[in-house]
Amino acid sequence: MSSKILIGAALAGTWAFTAPSAPRTAAPGLRGASARSARSSSSSSASAVGVGGAVVAAAVAGARRSRVPRHSDEAYGASHTSFYTDAVAKDKYDTLEEVLAEKLKDEKLKGMVNELLDACVKITEALRVNLVTVNDASNAFGDRQLTVDVIADNLLWDLAKGSKYVCEASSEEEPEIVKTNSDGQFVLCWDPLDGSSIVDNNWAVGTIVGVWDKSTGLIGATGRDQVMSIVALYGPRTTVFITLDDGVYEFTLGDGNKWICSRDKIQIKTECKIFAPANMRAAQEVDGYNNLIQHYMTNKFTLRYTGGLVPDVCQQFTKGQGVFTNPTSKVSPAKLRLAFEAAPFGRLVEMAGGKTSDGEDRGGRPAHSFGHRLCR
């Protein structure tokens, strides 16, 4: 078998994160319709995916439950739908080193985290000083590369090839397994700079990294085999979200390029009023998706969507609520990639109390597609 990560192609279907007890009325018409869409699109996209059948995974939603809170609609006037932070300044914030010492037992993983966050610092600095221009090449999926994509990717390859902790690595820009250090313990899989279509607007973009153990490797592994996932968000500030032993933590890059813990043991609330509907073009064909969007509008949900996967999902961690959806259709296929984007985010959302669904799972259980083998 080729070592190419075949699942990196555009994936078909619907993937959502929701609560184990989410009522069926939370998304009227979506589950049945999206399941039908997933089945009908499987055969049409199999050749594009190249795994003998489409891997279903194309939407992410982090609300544990998307039913409307039992408040009067008047409670959600203009000032109430902004959802400003209620964080209060502390006299002291724990450092990255202090949190890792207490919340991460694996010493090799600690070293891996430190190296990955060092790379995020370098990417932050590169984004500050480099213009967004078109590169001559395209990546393996046909996406036109930008100079900042290449810079971020090269910085992560520098990390992987020079690390004593990494045995293999793969990038969305070139989805092949590359052996690095035979004595390393981990396999890295990353999207170096998600948000290429909005980075020229100077909007927030991010880096997505999944970490697997060498015992499973990547080819033939599942999303649930990950030992850690890390997502960096580059905006006015640089923040990273990491899965540690007991949950999801946020770290903020501070003075002197030092990381402080700005949120600990993040939990996604049971109720939400924020929605981020990706690939809305698909709503013209998928009745369930159109019904869901109408449901959010009728019940006065707040739209928070930038077109960047990282900020649109990470708001669930900062606001403590939210739902991100990305259904697909034959005319408007989704571009979410399991290994490079969906699996790492899936681990983060689930460890923060959210759930995943691919549209076929009608019982509110964690999406079985999240456990699909990454390559068959």
ROPAVO-545018 format. One record per residue: residue in three letters; x, y, z of N, C-alpha, C in turn. Coordinates in steps of 0.001 Angstrom, whole numbers, padded with zeros to 6 digits, always signed. Layout:
# residues N
ALAXYZXYZXYZ;...
# end
This chain:
# residues 376
MET+000846-001197+000000+000000+000000+000000+000874+001237+000000;SER+000451+002216-000755+001156+003492-000731+001055+004099+000643;SER+002086+004839+001029+002056+005481+002335+001289+006783+002325;LYS+000665+007115+001191-000128+008340+001157-001317+008212+002109;ILE-001635+009294+002774-002802+009301+003645-004012+009585+002774;LEU-004626+008532+002302-005660+008683+001298-006872+009421+001824;ILE-007107+009371+003134-008278+010055+003663-008103+011551+003624;GLY-006960+012038+003256-006766+013476+003222-007575+014156+002150;ALA-008128+013402+001211-008948+014023+000171-010210+014597+000792;ALA-010905+015421+000050-012137+016020+000558-013096+014916+000971;LEU-013667+015047+002157-014503+014001+002704-015972+014329+002502;ALA-016787+013283+002410-018201+013488+002130-019043+013081+003314;GLY-020146+013764+003536-021060+013409+004594-021282+014567+005532;THR-021740+014259+006723-022008+015288+007715-021414+014856+009037;TRP-020724+015757+009682-020149+015442+010981-020517+016542+011939;ALA-021032+016195+013088-021416+017198+014072-021053+016716+015457;PHE-020850+017639+016374-020622+017319+017775-021861+017740+018544;THR-022407+016827+019337-023603+017162+020098-023617+016355+021376;ALA-024623+016553+022226-024643+015948+023553-025177+014529+023510;PRO-024753+013695+024466-025297+012339+024522-026792+012342+024774;SER-027293+013391+025419-028717+013469+025709-029436+014473+024839;ALA-028800+014868+023725-029402+015886+022863-030733+015398+022317;PRO-031788+016212+022452-033097+015797+021937-033116+015778+020420;ARG-033924+014918+019853-034008+014829+018400-034538+016121+017789;THR-035270+016894+018583-035820+018136+018055-034790+019233+017981;ALA-033597+018993+018501-032576+020037+018498-032195+020436+017088;ALA-032238+019507+016174-031878+019808+014787-032928+019186+013875;PRO-034090+019826+013769-035207+019213+013047-034851+018852+011621;GLY-035056+017581+011302-034861+017136+009931-033435+016874+009537;LEU-032468+017242+010392-031073+017143+009964-030586+015716+009931;ARG-030896+014969+010991-030244+013668+011106-030661+012723+010000;GLY-031962+012619+009758-032384+011730+008691-031903+012193+007331;ALA-032033+013494+007091-031648+014018+005779-030157+013942+005566;SER-029402+014271+006600-027954+014254+006428-027444+012839+006282;ALA-028115+011908+006937-027704+010519+006767-027932+010073+005331;ARG-029075+010493+004786-029338+010143+003390-028320+010798+002476;SER-027973+012048+002810-026978+012753+001998-025649+012043+002057;ALA-025292+011576+003249-024015+010891+003402-023985+009626+002571;ARG-025112+008880+002623-025136+007638+001862-025095+007907+000364;SER-025849+008910-000073-025891+009171-001508-024590+009728-002023;SER-023851+010415-001157-022602+011017-001617-021433+010061-001504;SER-021612+008958-000776-020496+008040-000595-020006+007496-001923;SER-020937+007021-002741-020510+006428-004000-019950+007470-004944;SER-020506+008675-004905-020055+009694-005846-018695+010229-005503;SER-018298+010110-004241-017016+010695-003853-015953+009652-003573;ALA-016282+008386-003746-015325+007347-003400-014047+007467-004201;SER-014182+007763-005481-012980+007851-006297-012116+009025-005891;ALA-012747+010094-005422-011971+011260-004994-011235+010966-003704;VAL-011901+010223-002815-011271+009903-001550-010211+008832-001736;GLY-010495+007874-002581-009494+006875-002914-009312+005793-001882;VAL-010365+005493-001110-010224+004451-000105-011237+003329-000328;GLY-011788+003258-001532-012756+002208-001816-014104+002492-001196;GLY-014352+003733-000848-015594+004146-000208-015342+005430+000532;ALA-016272+006334+000499-016034+007642+001115-015995+007522+002622;VAL-015056+008203+003232-015044+008327+004679-015990+009454+005022;VAL-016945+009196+005895-017951+010202+006184-017469+011063+007337;ALA-017203+012332+007068-016813+013268+008111-016714+014645+007507;ALA-017674+015474+007714-017584+016788+007100-018186+017910+007907;ALA-018525+017695+009161-019020+018824+009932-018664+018649+011380;VAL-018420+019753+012040-018035+019707+013426-018904+020637+014229;ALA-019484+020139+015306-020290+021008+016151-020006+020678+017587;GLY-019791+021655+018404-019336+021395+019749-020357+021552+020831;ALA-021571+021920+020548-022540+022087+021612-022928+020738+022173;ARG-022938+020616+023480-023387+019361+024066-024880+019193+023849;ARG-025571+020284+023679-026983+020217+023361-027366+021531+022714;SER-028052+021485+021592-028357+022719+020881-029810+023148+021047;ARG-030492+022652+022086-031860+023103+022293-031850+024534+022818;VAL-032958+025200+022670-033057+026595+023079-033175+026681+024589;PRO-032387+027533+025271-032501+027685+026714-033899+028134+027103;ARG-034273+027799+028322-035611+028152+028785-035634+029595+029293;HIS-035301+030494+028452-035361+031908+028780-036312+032564+027789;SER-036855+033699+028166-037681+034431+027218-036802+035001+026124;ASP-037370+035192+024954-036596+035742+023850-036070+037127+024177;GLU-036770+037843+025065-036322+039182+025420-034955+039158+026079;ALA-034595+038011+026641-033293+037909+027318-032147+037948+026335;TYR-032468+037826+025042-031417+037803+024034-031526+039011+023104;GLY-031580+040182+023703-031510+041412+022930-030098+041616+022438;ALA-029842+042757+021780-028535+042995+021166-027402+042855+022161;SER-027573+043380+023372-026487+043328+024349-026273+041922+024879;HIS-027287+041096+024794-027189+039747+025349-026708+038727+024326;THR-026736+039074+023063-026310+038116+022046-024840+038272+021680;SER-024165+039219+022299-022748+039417+022002-021877+038422+022746;PHE-022358+037945+023887-021640+036956+024683-020216+037425+025001;TYR-020137+038611+025620-018838+039118+026039-018244+038210+027100;THR-016918+038218+027193-016271+037370+028191-016637+037804+029603;ASP-016708+036847+030492-016913+037155+031907-015672+036791+032721;ALA-014554+036584+032013-013310+036223+032695-012819+037387+033553;VAL-012420+037080+034763-011897+038068+035703-010393+037871+035830;ALA-009653+038971+035808-008192+038887+035889-007750+038251+037203;LYS-006737+037416+037114-006162+036777+038293-004870+037485+038687;ASP-004506+037334+039934-003233+037899+040385-002063+037112+039813;LYS-002279+035822+039607-001213+034964+039099-001806+033888+038203;TYR-001104+033611+037113-001497+032546+036202-000423+031466+036206;ASP-000870+030213+036198+000092+029116+036144+000826+029138+034808;THR+002082+028765+034846+002874+028689+033621+002635+027345+032935;LEU+003060+027259+031694+002963+026000+030959+003684+024895+031711;GLU+004864+025193+032197+005666+024183+032902+004947+023684+034150;GLU+004315+024588+034883+003609+024192+036102+002420+023291+035785;VAL+001687+023625+034752+000517+022822+034395+000933+021452+033870;LEU+001939+021413+033011+002385+020126+032471+002910+019213+033569;ALA+003584+019784+034553+004125+018979+035650+003017+018277+036422;GLU+001856+018914+036495+000751+018364+037277-000258+017597+036435;LYS-000425+017990+035174-001528+017470+034375-001113+016575+033211;LEU+000177+016296+033077+000626+015419+031991+001713+014501+032529;LYS+001388+013223+032667+002314+012279+033286+003425+011840+032341;ASP+003117+011700+031074+004079+011176+030105+005174+012201+029839;GLU+006396+011878+030231+007503+012825+030091+007829+013111+028629;LYS+007690+012102+027778+007967+012330+026359+006921+013254+025739;LEU+005667+013089+026164+004632+013991+025668+004884+015425+026126;LYS+005400+015580+027336+005750+016924+027809+006770+017564+026873;GLY+007787+016791+026523+008786+017305+025600+008187+017633+024249;MET+007251+016781+023790+006593+017015+022506+005779+018296+022535;VAL+005056+018523+023633+004260+019748+023774+005148+020977+023708;ASN+006237+020950+024442+007139+022106+024452+007683+022408+023060;GLU+008031+021374+022317+008556+021592+020968+007477+022129+020027;LEU+006264+021599+020138+005178+022071+019284+004827+023524+019588;LEU+004825+023882+020862+004508+025267+021209+005630+026217+020811;ASP+006857+025734+020834+007964+026554+020311+007754+026834+018822;ALA+007286+025823+018093+007007+026018+016667+005874+027019+016468;CYS+004877+026984+017350+003770+027943+017255+004249+029370+017491;VAL+005224+029538+018367+005815+030863+018576+006471+031347+017286;LYS+007211+030464+016639+007889+030837+015389+006884+031159+014280;ILE+005792+030393+014221+004763+030682+013219+004105+032030+013509;THR+003871+032317+014782+003322+033623+015171+004201+034752+014664;GLU+005489+034626+014899+006427+035666+014475+006467+035785+012955;ALA+006406+034649+012261+006436+034673+010796+005197+035355+010226;LEU+004039+035117+010821+002807+035738+010341+002826+037251+010539;ARG+003552+037695+011548+003609+039131+011838+004411+039899+010786;VAL+005356+039254+010143+006299+040001+009301+006250+039625+007824;ASN+005519+038562+007470+005486+038131+006068+004174+038529+005396;LEU+004283+039016+004172+003100+039345+003396+002425+038064+002900;VAL+001131+038157+002660+000375+037020+002133+000391+037104+000614;THR+001195+036249-000002+001314+036227-001459+001187+034796-001963;VAL+000925+034662-003246+000714+033349-003851+002050+032676-004118;ASN+002118+031395-003774+003292+030594-004090+003101+029957-005472;ASP+004173+029502-006061+004096+028932-007410+003416+027569-007442;ALA+003454+026854-006317+002987+025467-006303+001607+025334-005668;SER+001005+024147-005834-000229+023759-005166+000070+022539-004318;ASN-000758+022310-003283-000535+021119-002471-001160+019899-003139;ALA-001090+018755-002464-001540+017496-003065-003036+017468-003345;PHE-003797+018350-002687-005239+018377-002883-005663+019408-003922;GLY-004670+020044-004546-004977+021029-005569-005199+022426-005043;ASP-005033+022628-003728-005192+023956-003149-003961+024798-003463;ARG-004182+025999-003943-003066+026892-004243-002381+027302-002941;GLN-001098+027124-002864-000364+027447-001648-000035+028931-001581;LEU-000014+029448-000369+000438+030801-000101+001814+030735+000544;THR+002533+031830+000481+003867+031846+001089+003799+031523+002573;VAL+002764+032021+003261+002669+031763+004701+002362+030297+004984;ASP+001634+029621+004072+001416+028176+004213+002752+027440+004210;VAL+003577+027788+003251+004870+027119+003089+005776+027400+004279;ILE+005782+028640+004751+006621+028998+005901+006205+028207+007132;ALA+004898+028165+007410+004410+027423+008576+004724+025939+008449;ASP+004532+025397+007250+004806+023979+007024+006287+023670+007223;ASN+007150+024516+006712+008592+024294+006861+009016+024338+008326;LEU+008414+025230+009101+008748+025313+010525+008354+024031+011258;LEU+007221+023462+010901+006804+022209+011532+007662+021038+011069;TRP+008079+021053+009800+008994+020003+009341+010350+020126+010027;ASP+010807+021335+010271+012056+021522+011014+011943+020888+012394;LEU+010795+021089+013021+010555+020482+014336+010594+018963+014225;ALA+009785+018418+013304+009639+016965+013210+010956+016271+012894;LYS+011707+016833+011970+012951+016189+011549+014070+016350+012567;GLY+013951+017342+013440+014997+017553+014432+014645+017072+015818;SER+013442+016504+015979+012977+016103+017307+013357+014665+017641;LYS+013733+014451+018874+014002+013088+019329+012714+012350+019675;TYR+011596+013082+019691+010317+012477+020069+009497+012004+018873;VAL+009823+012445+017664+008990+012170+016489+009617+011075+015636;CYS+008845+010013+015391+009347+008938+014530+008836+009071+013103;GLU+007623+009610+012941+007039+009806+011615+006183+011067+011635;ALA+005980+011639+010455+005153+012839+010373+004512+012944+009003;SER+003424+013701+008947+002750+013958+007682+002090+015328+007740;SER+002096+016017+006614+001504+017348+006511+000395+017351+005475;GLU-000616+018167+005703-001676+018316+004717-001130+018841+003390;GLU-000045+019582+003456+000528+020127+002229+001156+019041+001359;GLU+001582+017951+001981+002169+016827+001245+001848+015557+002019;PRO+000652+014986+001819+000142+013920+002676+000786+012560+002450;GLU+002022+012457+002818+002724+011183+002805+003423+011008+004145;ILE+003542+009778+004575+004256+009496+005813+005753+009651+005566;VAL+006384+010470+006389+007829+010677+006305+008462+010183+007600;LYS+009395+009255+007484+010098+008757+008661+011160+009776+009062;THR+011234+010044+010357+012172+011063+010838+013232+010474+011765;ASN+012817+010006+012934+013754+009458+013913+013240+008101+014375;SER+013953+007060+014066+013490+005702+014392+013343+005484+015891;ASP+014036+006281+016691+013931+006152+018144+012815+007012+018723;GLY+012145+007775+017885+011068+008638+018366+009855+007841+018803;GLN+008969+008492+019544+007814+007823+020123+006496+008177+019435;PHE+006452+009309+018739+005164+009814+018269+005121+010058+016760;VAL+003899+009997+016249+003618+010325+014851+002808+011619+014844;LEU+003281+012607+014100+002582+013886+014006+001853+013994+012674;CYS+000686+014602+012709-000094+014859+011502-000666+016261+011633;TRP-000371+017155+010677-000760+018547+010893-001297+019231+009640;ASP-002108+020235+009912-002477+021249+008926-001712+022493+009368;PRO-000682+022895+008632+000215+023940+009125-000440+025297+009309;LEU-001343+025658+008392-002004+026962+008504-003401+026862+007903;ASP-004353+026525+008743-005733+026413+008296-006340+027817+008190;GLY-006989+028093+007072-007606+029400+006883-006968+030218+005783;SER-006442+029544+004776-005751+030252+003693-006662+031229+002952;SER-007952+030940+002912-008868+031812+002169-009190+033097+002912;ILE-008845+033169+004192-009165+034374+004965-007937+035052+005546;VAL-006758+034445+005402-005570+035023+006023-005206+036356+005387;ASP-005534+036548+004094-005229+037833+003463-006106+038956+004007;ASN-007226+038606+004639-008068+039595+005310-007513+039989+006675;ASN-006437+039307+007079-005867+039479+008415-006820+038970+009489;TRP-007590+037944+009132-008469+037299+010096-007705+036181+010800;ALA-008287+035690+011878-007634+034648+012659-007522+033349+011860;VAL-006365+032717+011957-006101+031426+011318-005465+030516+012366;GLY-005115+029296+011995-004576+028410+013017-003786+027236+012487;THR-003161+026543+013413-002423+025305+013154-003123+024175+013889;ILE-003300+023039+013223-003981+021879+013805-003014+020702+013798;VAL-002828+020066+014961-001880+018955+015070-002517+017790+015821;GLY-002452+016608+015220-002827+015382+015904-001576+014585+016225;VAL-001552+013964+017399-000388+013194+017840-000821+011755+018103;TRP-000198+010820+017407-000446+009396+017604+000812+008740+018166;ASP+000645+007644+018863+001788+006887+019363+002322+005978+018255;LYS+003611+005676+018308+004218+004824+017287+003637+003416+017306;SER+003048+003007+018428+002474+001664+018517+001294+001490+017563;THR+000582+002567+017264-000519+002503+016301-000102+003065+014950;GLY+000838+004001+014966+001189+004682+013733+000016+005506+013244;LEU+000045+005864+011987-001043+006654+011414-001843+005850+010396;ILE-001141+005185+009481-001843+004363+008499-002505+003189+009216;GLY-003828+003123+009113-004574+002067+009778-005041+002420+011167;ALA-004637+003585+011677-005070+004005+013007-006423+004704+012921;THR-006997+005007+014061-008263+005732+014115-008063+007053+014833;GLY-009041+007931+014698-008972+009197+015412-008904+009001+016905;ARG-009556+007974+017403-009556+007739+018845-008236+007159+019341;ASP-007348+006816+018441-006026+006346+018849-005079+007499+019179;GLN-005503+008727+018946-004636+009861+019256-004290+009889+020742;VAL-003080+010322+021038-002685+010501+022432-002751+011968+022829;MET-002858+012848+021856-002957+014278+022148-003327+015014+020874;SER-004007+016130+021034-004200+017044+019907-003980+018464+020392;ILE-003455+019279+019497-003131+020672+019805-003620+021542+018654;VAL-004294+022618+018986-004721+023594+017986-004249+024971+018425;ALA-003553+025669+017545-003094+027031+017817-003953+028010+017037;LEU-004319+029104+017687-005137+030146+017075-004335+031440+017042;TYR-004080+031930+015831-003299+033155+015652-004246+034308+015330;GLY-004468+035167+016311-005317+036336+016130-004618+037536+016743;PRO-005354+038447+017371-004695+039534+018103-003733+038989+019160;ARG-004104+037833+019714-003222+037075+020602-003000+035706+019987;THR-001997+035006+020471-001811+033607+020081-002199+032733+021259;THR-003136+031836+021030-003557+030895+022059-003468+029481+021505;VAL-003261+028521+022384-003272+027117+021981-004203+026344+022900;PHE-004859+025353+022338-005739+024467+023095-005133+023073+023031;ILE-004958+022457+024200-004244+021184+024297-005065+020196+025114;THR-005088+018941+024686-005700+017895+025499-004636+017318+026426;LEU-004834+017503+027728-003947+016927+028733-004646+015736+029381;ASP-004093+015228+030462-004609+013985+031036-006061+014101+031492;ASP-006457+015274+031984-007791+015402+032565-008681+016406+031845;GLY-008320+016795+030640-009196+017708+029925-008461+018635+028981;VAL-009168+019687+028583-008652+020653+027611-008217+021925+028328;TYR-007028+022399+027975-006468+023605+028580-006118+024605+027485;GLU-006284+025887+027814-005879+026952+026902-004655+027652+027474;PHE-003675+027885+026605-002483+028637+026986-002365+029847+026069;THR-001960+030963+026650-001806+032213+025906-000343+032612+025882;LEU+000118+033036+024716+001499+033479+024565+001642+034875+025161;GLY+002533+034988+026162+002693+036249+026868+004043+036896+026631;ASP+004403+037797+027526+005674+038510+027419+006844+037538+027391;GLY+007833+037875+026589+009019+037037+026507+008754+035686+025896;ASN+007648+035581+025127+007267+034307+024493+007086+033189+025512;LYS+006560+033549+026672+006244+032571+027708+004754+032253+027670;TRP+004434+030998+027895+003045+030557+027864+002454+030532+029265;ILE+001246+031092+029408+000527+031018+030676-000802+030308+030442;CYS-001295+029652+031477-002563+028928+031373-003710+029920+031565;SER-004437+030197+030503-005527+031171+030559-006896+030532+030786;ARG-007032+029248+030531-008261+028502+030840-007880+027069+031168;ASP-008506+026531+032207-008198+025152+032581-009468+024310+032618;LYS-009328+023053+032267-010428+022085+032267-011678+022678+031620;ILE-011519+023091+030388-012603+023733+029638-013780+022770+029486;GLN-014978+023292+029699-016188+022502+029522-017171+023232+028615;ILE-017720+022520+027658-018749+023063+026780-020097+022904+027480;LYS-020847+023981+027552-022103+023986+028297-023173+023119+027632;THR-024158+022771+028440-025263+021963+027941-026092+022727+026923;GLU-026324+024020+027179-027148+024828+026295-026277+025761+025469;CYS-026744+026116+024290-025981+027061+023476-026907+027957+022686;LYS-026390+029135+022340-027118+030071+021491-026217+030615+020381;ILE-025089+029958+020121-024160+030386+019081-024070+029286+018026;PHE-024162+029663+016758-024006+028646+015716-023095+029153+014609;ALA-022365+028213+014012-021430+028508+012923-021717+027541+011783;PRO-022537+027934+010822-022929+027033+009733-021990+027130+008534;ALA-021122+026160+008379-020215+026139+007230-020912+025538+006012;ASN-020350+025813+004849-020837+025251+003582-022349+025416+003437;MET-022826+026639+003636-024272+026882+003565-024846+026625+002175;ARG-023989+026578+001155-024480+026260-000191-025177+024903-000225;ALA-024713+023996+000641-025298+022652+000661-026745+022669+001128;ALA-027168+023732+001815-028543+023811+002307-029554+023858+001167;GLN-029113+024216-000034-030010+024227-001190-030407+022814-001606;GLU-029574+021833-001264-029855+020449-001644-030224+019574-000454;VAL-029685+019885+000703-029919+019070+001894-031013+019736+002724;ASP-032214+019197+002641-033349+019807+003332-033120+019896+004839;GLY-032494+018868+005384-032255+018871+006816-031382+020026+007253;TYR-030388+020356+006425-029502+021470+006767-030253+022798+006678;ASN-031075+022937+005664-031889+024144+005539-032824+024283+006737;ASN-033421+023167+007164-034302+023192+008331-033541+023585+009589;LEU-032318+023077+009704-031517+023386+010882-031187+024877+010943;ILE-030779+025442+009813-030457+026872+009777-031691+027701+010118;GLN-032840+027309+009584-034072+028023+009908-034398+027902+011392;HIS-034114+026741+011961-034326+026521+013398-033489+027496+014214;TYR-032225+027650+013847-031358+028582+014568-031851+030022+014419;MET-032268+030394+013236-032722+031763+013013-034032+032037+013745;THR-034958+031094+013662-036254+031270+014316-036099+031414+015820;ASN-035166+030672+016378-034967+030697+017826-033889+031682+018261;LYS-033532+032591+017359-032660+033720+017672-031294+033299+018191;PHE-030713+032292+017552-029321+031963+017838-028439+033076+017275;THR-027249+033211+017828-026303+034221+017369-025340+033609+016364;LEU-025231+034209+015184-024316+033736+014150-022905+034205+014462;ARG-021976+033252+014541-020560+033557+014723-019782+032646+013783;TYR-019479+033149+012599-018828+032318+011582-017891+033176+010752;THR-016624+032745+010634-015634+033500+009871-015196+032788+008600;GLY-015469+031494+008502-014959+030721+007381-013622+030072+007673;GLY-013155+030214+008909-011925+029557+009339-012257+028485+010358;LEU-011876+027250+010094-012227+026144+010979-011734+026380+012397;VAL-010516+026890+012542-009941+027044+013880-010715+028054+014726;PRO-010901+029300+014297-011680+030212+015137-013134+029802+015285;ASP-013708+029190+014251-015124+028855+014310-015420+027706+015262;VAL-014464+026808+015467-014655+025737+016444-014115+026151+017812;CYS-013001+026868+017837-012388+027230+019123-013250+028169+019949;GLN-014197+028862+019328-015087+029705+020122-015916+028864+021094;GLN-016079+027586+020796-016785+026717+021729-016016+026574+023039;PHE-014704+026690+022971-013877+026586+024175-013818+027912+024925;THR-013778+029023+024203-013683+030325+024862-015042+030812+025352;LYS-016087+030568+024587-017435+030956+025000-018109+029873+025838;GLY-017555+028678+025793-018145+027580+026547-019413+027042+025922;GLN-019638+027339+024671-020855+026887+023998-020672+027052+022495;GLY-021585+026468+021741-021556+026667+020300-021759+025385+019526;VAL-022088+025548+018266-022254+024407+017379-021683+024783+016017;PHE-020867+023908+015465-020291+024107+014133-020763+022961+013252;THR-021324+023276+012106-021831+022249+011197-021227+022445+009815;ASN-021012+021345+009129-020436+021422+007783-020922+020252+006933;PRO-022224+020198+006634-022729+019136+005762-022220+019299+004338;THR-022381+018251+003573-021935+018268+002185-023093+017923+001257;SER-022877+018152-000008-023831+017727-001030-023044+017449-002302;LYS-023708+016874-003296-023002+016543-004535-022475+017792-005225;VAL-023278+018845-005227-022873+020074-005899-021909+020885-005045;SER-022082+020803-003729-021247+021588-002811-020547+020662-001823;PRO-019522+019945-002263-018820+019018-001370-018040+019764-000298;ALA-017932+019146+000860-017155+019728+001955-015687+019365+001789;LYS-014812+020112+002466-013370+019897+002309-012702+019475+003617;LEU-013493+019144+004621-012914+018758+005899-012161+017440+005760;ARG-010929+017398+006284-010080+016214+006154-009907+015553+007512;LEU-010145+014260+007532-010223+013544+008798-008928+013603+009589;ALA-007826+013190+009000-006578+013081+009753-006005+014439+010124;PHE-006128+015403+009228-005458+016682+009428-006295+017702+010181;GLU-007612+017534+010193-008471+018545+010809-009506+017938+011751;ALA-010336+017035+011232-011474+016561+012002-011074+015734+013217;ALA-010136+014819+013067-009746+013967+014190-009121+014767+015336;PRO-008163+015669+015065-007619+016463+016175-008679+017315+016866;PHE-009553+017957+016093-010606+018754+016712-011600+017863+017449;GLY-011850+016674+016912-012758+015758+017576-012296+015412+018974;ARG-011001+015156+019130-010470+014839+020456-010643+016029+021395;LEU-010346+017215+020921-010491+018409+021757-011934+018603+022212;VAL-012864+018544+021271-014262+018790+021606-014796+017728+022556;GLU-014476+016471+022303-014987+015411+023165-014401+015499+024568;MET-013127+015862+024684-012531+015975+026013-013026+017210+026756;ALA-013642+018143+026032-014258+019307+026675-015742+019067+026960;GLY-016195+017844+026759-017575+017499+027072-018518+017518+025894;GLY-018024+017867+024704-018862+017860+023515-018944+016478+022902;LYS-019697+016357+021855-019866+015072+021178-019714+015237+019678;THR-019482+014126+019004-019329+014148+017554-020428+013330+016902;SER-020832+013757+015732-021799+012997+014944-021486+013193+013471;ASP-021701+012156+012693-021420+012254+011260-022688+012298+010433;GLY-023834+012444+011080-025089+012505+010347-025775+011172+010208;GLU-025017+010086+010250-025615+008759+010177-025971+008249+011560;ASP-025271+008734+012571-025513+008298+013937-026699+009076+014479;ARG-027814+008390+014679-029043+009079+015074-029300+008997+016572;GLY-028451+008320+017310-028714+008117+018722-027974+009065+019634;GLY-027247+010019+019074-026504+010949+019906-025230+010355+020462;ARG-024851+009166+019996-023613+008556+020473-022427+009209+019774;PRO-021227+009052+020328-020047+009572+019608-019999+008982+018209;ALA-019636+009789+017258-019700+009371+015857-018828+008161+015586;HIS-019428+007129+015025-018621+005963+014698-017627+006293+013597;SER-017919+007325+012807-016976+007677+011746-015698+008272+012318;PHE-015780+008818+013545-014573+009346+014166-013630+008200+014507;GLY-014168+007001+014625-013341+005836+014863-012995+005076+013598;HIS-013400+005599+012447-013041+004936+011190-011533+004903+011020;ARG-011083+003869+010381-009651+003784+010097-009262+004925+009167;LEU-008115+005514+009448-007701+006661+008653-007351+006273+007232;CYS-006948+005042+007042-006656+004591+005681-006963+003108+005604;ARG-007625+002691+004550-007983+001275+004406-007073+000609+003386;
# end
